[in-house]
């Protein structure tokens, strides 16, 4: 069985591109995103709670209506 030789080519550190550091205020951007996410979730939770209350009132009214109708018959 013949095995082909693999040639590994390494670049010199001098030939590589220089890395530039970008000046970005990461914590401020992350905190803004975090606040937006928290606000969206809080709004969703409040809407869900309000919808649950409305659904409960609606179903209680329906049940009460059926009870009154069944007593009349």
LOFI-564359 format. One record per atom (N, C-alpha, C): x, y, z; residue number from 1. Coordinates in steps of 0.2 Angstrom, whole numbers, plus 5000, padded with zeros to 4 digits. Example, Ala and Ser with C-alpha at 12.3 -4.5 7.8 and 13.67 -1.06 7.14 Angstrom:
# LOFI-564359
NODE     c1     c2     c3   num
NODE   5066   4972   5039     1
NODE   5062   4978   5039     1
NODE   5066   4984   5039     1
NODE   5064   4989   5035     2
NODE   5068   4995   5036     2
NODE   5064   5000   5039     2
***
This chain:
# LOFI-564359
NODE     c1     c2     c3   num
NODE   5004   4994   5000     1
NODE   5000   5000   5000     1
NODE   5004   5006   5000     1
NODE   5003   5011   4995     2
NODE   5007   5017   4995     2
NODE   5003   5022   4999     2
NODE   5007   5026   5003     3
NODE   5004   5032   5006     3
NODE   5007   5038   5003     3
NODE   5003   5043   5001     4
NODE   5005   5049   4998     4
NODE   5007   5054   5004     4
NODE   5013   5057   5003     5
NODE   5015   5062   5008     5
NODE   5011   5068   5008     5
NODE   5010   5071   5014     6
NODE   5006   5077   5014     6
NODE   5011   5082   5016     6
NODE   5011   5088   5013     7
NODE   5015   5093   5014     7
NODE   5012   5099   5018     7
NODE   5014   5100   5024     8
NODE   5011   5105   5028     8
NODE   5015   5112   5027     8
NODE   5011   5117   5025     9
NODE   5014   5124   5024     9
NODE   5012   5128   5029     9
NODE   5017   5131   5033    10
NODE   5015   5136   5038    10
NODE   5017   5143   5036    10
NODE   5013   5147   5038    11
NODE   5015   5154   5036    11
NODE   5019   5157   5042    11
NODE   5023   5162   5040    12
NODE   5027   5166   5044    12
NODE   5023   5171   5048    12
NODE   5024   5172   5054    13
NODE   5020   5177   5058    13
NODE   5021   5184   5054    13
NODE   5027   5185   5051    14
NODE   5028   5192   5048    14
NODE   5023   5192   5042    14
NODE   5022   5187   5039    15
NODE   5018   5188   5032    15
NODE   5010   5188   5034    15
NODE   5008   5187   5040    16
NODE   5001   5187   5041    16
NODE   4998   5194   5042    16
NODE   4992   5194   5041    17
NODE   4989   5201   5042    17
NODE   4989   5203   5049    17
NODE   4989   5210   5050    18
NODE   4989   5212   5057    18
NODE   4982   5213   5059    18
NODE   4981   5211   5065    19
NODE   4974   5211   5068    19
NODE   4973   5218   5071    19
NODE   4968   5221   5070    20
NODE   4966   5228   5072    20
NODE   4961   5227   5078    20
NODE   4962   5231   5083    21
NODE   4957   5231   5088    21
NODE   4951   5236   5087    21
NODE   4945   5234   5087    22
NODE   4940   5238   5085    22
NODE   4937   5241   5092    22
NODE   4936   5247   5092    23
NODE   4934   5250   5099    23
NODE   4926   5250   5099    23
NODE   4923   5246   5103    24
NODE   4916   5245   5103    24
NODE   4915   5245   5111    24
NODE   4910   5248   5113    25
NODE   4907   5248   5120    25
NODE   4903   5242   5120    25
NODE   4905   5236   5121    26
NODE   4901   5230   5121    26
NODE   4896   5230   5127    26
NODE   4898   5231   5133    27
NODE   4893   5231   5138    27
NODE   4887   5235   5137    27
NODE   4888   5241   5134    28
NODE   4882   5246   5133    28
NODE   4878   5243   5128    28
NODE   4880   5240   5123    29
NODE   4876   5237   5118    29
NODE   4873   5231   5120    29
NODE   4876   5227   5124    30
NODE   4873   5221   5127    30
NODE   4868   5222   5132    30
NODE   4869   5228   5136    31
NODE   4864   5229   5141    31
NODE   4858   5232   5138    31
NODE   4859   5236   5132    32
NODE   4853   5239   5128    32
NODE   4849   5233   5126    32
NODE   4852   5228   5123    33
NODE   4849   5222   5120    33
NODE   4845   5218   5126    33
NODE   4849   5218   5131    34
NODE   4846   5214   5137    34
NODE   4839   5218   5139    34
NODE   4840   5224   5140    35
NODE   4834   5228   5142    35
NODE   4828   5227   5137    35
NODE   4830   5227   5131    36
NODE   4824   5226   5126    36
NODE   4821   5220   5126    36
NODE   4825   5215   5127    37
NODE   4823   5208   5128    37
NODE   4818   5207   5134    37
NODE   4821   5210   5140    38
NODE   4817   5210   5146    38
NODE   4810   5213   5145    38
NODE   4810   5219   5142    39
NODE   4804   5223   5141    39
NODE   4799   5219   5137    39
NODE   4801   5216   5131    40
NODE   4797   5212   5127    40
NODE   4794   5206   5131    40
NODE   4798   5203   5135    41
NODE   4796   5197   5139    41
NODE   4791   5199   5144    41
NODE   4792   5205   5148    42
NODE   4787   5208   5153    42
NODE   4781   5209   5149    42
NODE   4781   5212   5143    43
NODE   4775   5214   5140    43
NODE   4771   5208   5138    43
NODE   4774   5203   5136    44
NODE   4771   5197   5134    44
NODE   4768   5193   5140    44
NODE   4771   5193   5146    45
NODE   4768   5190   5152    45
NODE   4762   5194   5154    45
NODE   4762   5201   5154    46
NODE   4757   5205   5156    46
NODE   4751   5204   5151    46
NODE   4752   5203   5145    47
NODE   4747   5202   5140    47
NODE   4743   5195   5141    47
NODE   4748   5190   5143    48
NODE   4745   5184   5144    48
NODE   4741   5183   5150    48
NODE   4743   5187   5155    49
NODE   4739   5187   5162    49
NODE   4732   5190   5160    49
NODE   4732   5196   5157    50
NODE   4726   5199   5155    50
NODE   4722   5195   5151    50
NODE   4724   5192   5146    51
NODE   4720   5187   5142    51
NODE   4717   5182   5146    51
NODE   4721   5179   5151    52
NODE   4719   5174   5155    52
NODE   4713   5176   5160    52
NODE   4714   5182   5162    53
NODE   4708   5185   5166    53
NODE   4702   5186   5162    53
NODE   4703   5189   5156    54
NODE   4697   5190   5152    54
NODE   4693   5183   5150    54
NODE   4698   5178   5148    55
NODE   4695   5171   5147    55
NODE   4691   5168   5153    55
NODE   4694   5169   5159    56
NODE   4690   5167   5165    56
NODE   4684   5170   5166    56
NODE   4683   5177   5165    57
NODE   4677   5180   5166    57
NODE   4672   5178   5161    57
NODE   4674   5177   5155    58
NODE   4670   5175   5149    58
NODE   4667   5168   5151    58
NODE   4671   5163   5153    59
NODE   4669   5157   5154    59
NODE   4665   5156   5160    59
NODE   4666   5160   5165    60
NODE   4662   5161   5171    60
NODE   4655   5163   5169    60
NODE   4655   5168   5165    61
NODE   4648   5171   5163    61
NODE   4644   5166   5159    61
NODE   4648   5162   5155    62
NODE   4644   5157   5151    62
NODE   4642   5151   5155    62
NODE   4645   5149   5160    63
NODE   4643   5144   5165    63
NODE   4637   5147   5169    63
NODE   4638   5153   5171    64
NODE   4632   5156   5175    64
NODE   4626   5156   5171    64
NODE   4627   5158   5164    65
NODE   4621   5158   5160    65
NODE   4618   5151   5159    65
NODE   4622   5146   5158    66
NODE   4619   5139   5158    66
NODE   4616   5137   5164    66
NODE   4618   5139   5170    67
NODE   4615   5137   5176    67
NODE   4608   5140   5176    67
NODE   4608   5147   5175    68
NODE   4601   5150   5175    68
NODE   4596   5147   5170    68
NODE   4599   5145   5164    69
NODE   4594   5142   5159    69
NODE   4592   5135   5161    69
NODE   4596   5132   5164    70
NODE   4594   5125   5167    70
NODE   4589   5125   5172    70
NODE   4589   5130   5176    71
NODE   4585   5131   5182    71
NODE   4578   5133   5179    71
NODE   4578   5137   5174    72
NODE   4571   5139   5171    72
NODE   4568   5133   5167    72
NODE   4572   5128   5165    73
NODE   4568   5122   5162    73
NODE   4566   5117   5167    73
***
